[in-house]
Amino acid sequence: MIAALQQSLAWIHLHPHWALLLLLLAALLDSVFLIGAFVPAGVALFAAGALVALGSLELWEAILAAALGAIAGDVFSFWLGRRYGERLFAWRPLRRHPELVLNGRRFFQRHGAWSVALARFLGPMRAIVPALAGASGLRTPAFLLADIGSATAWAFAFVLPGVAFGASLGLAAEVAGRLALLLLGVIIALILTVWITLLIGRAAQRHASAWIGAWLDWSQRHRRLGKFGPALADPAQPETPALALLAVLLLLISGIGLWLWAGTALHTYPWAFDAAVFQSMRDLHSPWGWALAQRLDQIGQWIVYGPVALVTFAGLLGLRQKRAAAHWAAAICFGAALSVGLHAVPTLPPPHVYFGTPAPSAQHTRDLVLVTVIYSFLPVLLATGRSALLRRLLYASAMSIILLVVLARLYTGTQWASIALFSVLVGAVWSAMLGLGYRRHQPQRLPVRRVLAPSLIAFIASVAFAWATPHAVAPNPPLTVHRVGAAEWMATAWQELPRHRIDIAGRNQQALTLQWAADLTHIKAALAATGWEPPPPLSGSAALRWLGRSLPIAELPILPQVHAGHHPVLSLRRIVDEEQAELIRLWPSTLALDDGRPIWLGTITRIQARTMYRVLRYPATTLLAVDPAVALADVAGLQIAPRPNVWLLSFADTSDATAAAPPGRLQTPTHD
């Protein structure tokens, strides 16, 4: 996947005009009458912005292509409306959805010519308002004035966030392709989840009455099996007995289903799907990715969702919303019962136990049902009787939080993918049943701000408290080190070590041109004597220096690169000029000499201050090769033995050798 992405970027860099043409076509189709409702041009503009940040496209070219495409599509739709008039809106597809034209007419009548500019930022309206403007007789100069300005603003609004994302992706790629791919995957997963959630919500809203009517009809025909359907969906009947029975049935069915799917009595090995997901996540491991996953996982722990649940319940009682408080209590209590019940089902141990990988700091594997209930049922309560826009915002936010928790647990190996999806489904079903009962039986329109504000404050405070707790768990176990003699290392053993920096799924990245047998403190002292110095430590405040447009490279912090999941144990640089510096990085290896000296893998590279549109300036690794024999020529006592594409380094004075220890595990330093 990474190779394909790199090839695509290289092709775009060589043929930017084709990428711009595709961008123009996407913006054009997005603006054409009716067709625009099915073309997600915003994604294309966002991607173009990312390509701008990566240097494959120019910003003004991307903005111009997107704006011209949008204007061309709008003008064509305007001409269609002017040419065919009301006959255009009698087309068969529109007769199936008359509300589209009706809403568009109301919008145009309310805002006049300004509706052309406003509709550009409203998906459903963008595909129909220009045609309505043409059919209504709006003057062409007024239309063009509104359309050109709005199309240009629309292009900036979608391309610039892509530029910011591309810049962050470039920073992540400087650390590791794993981290860049992880961030990209999370963004794509969030977009897809929100999109699917909105589609399901629209379908449910459109067909809810028909589905409930069919359910009631079925219940009347099957009075024994369906007698609880009317109790849940019919406002004239009490809902509590139906909810109680359905809750018990859900517990039994989900417990049996989980046992059949993952019970230890039936399954000795994980499903191929689960193993593949775990291995894919394992390939994306990096120290920063692990730290991010640990923190996201804490959103799904009791230390966060517990205070949110209690504060929400207290707030509903304080507002005297008794029915909403009762439903919230039922959601929490039975959500907890579901979690406890499913936890009692004997299943395969979690992935990190099954495969023997490092354990995360939190190992709550079955409370995902309760997490789903808490974060999904609160939007159900708040969205009752509210506008479609607010409902979509609430549901999208809830699904994003749940998805982040699921991805974090999959990344750290806390839970199998199929069990995680099953848990989310069970929690969503319980929330849906409670929501149906609540909305069909005298629903209360809750004051969103007064309910959401304390819950949001509790959420933020709990997350801040949880994230303040340090995490010392590393994503990689200590390396198993083998001892070799110095002569054997010089002769053949050097060939056993990796020759390239290993990034995603074992793929080779940057060449490792150094193998250095010495104590780390001796290396630091020898290099410091010849002008090599540590770069500024990377922190939140230090990273703000990247926003300085004219700072010399000596003042810019350097991003750590990853080899086999490890950050370098040593990073030193020597300044060449205000724009360039030489940088040496060392990583641990699986070899050490018999006298105890570890053998470090490393590389010497040339870094250069890279500026992105006068906004971001950071040190990036160049492709310019640095000869170690030249760069380290003035290091006292250093012995350099050249080999094909690698240099073997050691000191003539071996007094730096560490105390001999039995072969085994070498605990390498941990660096942020």
ABEGO torsion letter per residue (X at the ends): XAAAAAAAAAAAAABAAAAAAAAAAAAAAAABBGAAAABBAAAAAAAAAAAAAAGABBAAAAAAAAAAAAAAAAAAAAAAAAAAEAAAAABAAAAABAAAAAAAAAAAAAAEAAAAAAAAABAAAAAAAAAAAAAAGBBAAAAAAAAAAAAAAAAAAAAAAAAAAAAAAAAAAAABAAAAAAAAAAAAAAAAAAAAAAAAAAAAAAAAAAAAAAAAAAAAABAAAAAAAAAAABAABBAAAAAAAAAAAAAAAAAAAAAAAABAAABABBBAAAAAAAAAAAAABBAAAAAAAAAAAAAABAAAAAAAAAAAAAAAAAAGBAAAAAAAAAAAAAAAAAAAAAAABBBBBBAAAAAGBBBBABABAAAAAAAAAAAAAAAAAAABGBBAAAAAAAAAAAAAAAAAAAAAAAAAGABBAAAAAAAAAAAAAAAAAAAAAAAABGBBBBBAAAAAAAAAAAAAAAAAAAAABBBABBABBBBBBBBBBAAAAAAAAAAABBABBBBBGGBBBBBBABBBBBBAAAAAAAAAAAGBBBBBBBBAAAAAAAABAABBAAABBBBBBBBGGBBBABBBBBBABAABBBBBBBBBBABBBAAGBBBBBBBBBBBBBBBBGGABBBBBBBABBBBAAAAAAABBGBBBBBBBGBBBBBBABAAABBBBBBBEBBBBBBBX
